[in-house]
Amino acid sequence: MEKYEEIIESNPRHRYMMLDRLRCDCEYYLNYGNRNEKVLWAQNVEDHINLMINLYDSFPESDKPQWITKEQIIEYGKKLKQQ
């Protein structure tokens, strides 16, 4: 995750928006993207989900996004890895 360190250390607003962008990429990949990893921001499922988890974990408990949970991110990972 070193290559994404700059994102994880960015300001909270940017991290929040980035997490939502990554979530949208998951939805597109599963529905209209023909399961093509090139539609994912990180270009591969493993890095994409790991970045989402790291972004989510970067928020203090009181500021975590209300629209997604860590469990939902993990579930996205399982769905994205299915053939």
Secondary structure, 3 states (H helix, E strand, C coil): CHHHHHHHCCCHHHHHHHHHHHHHHHHHHHHCCCCCHHHCCCCCHHHHHHHHHHHHHCCCHHHCCCCCCHHHHHHHHHHHHCC
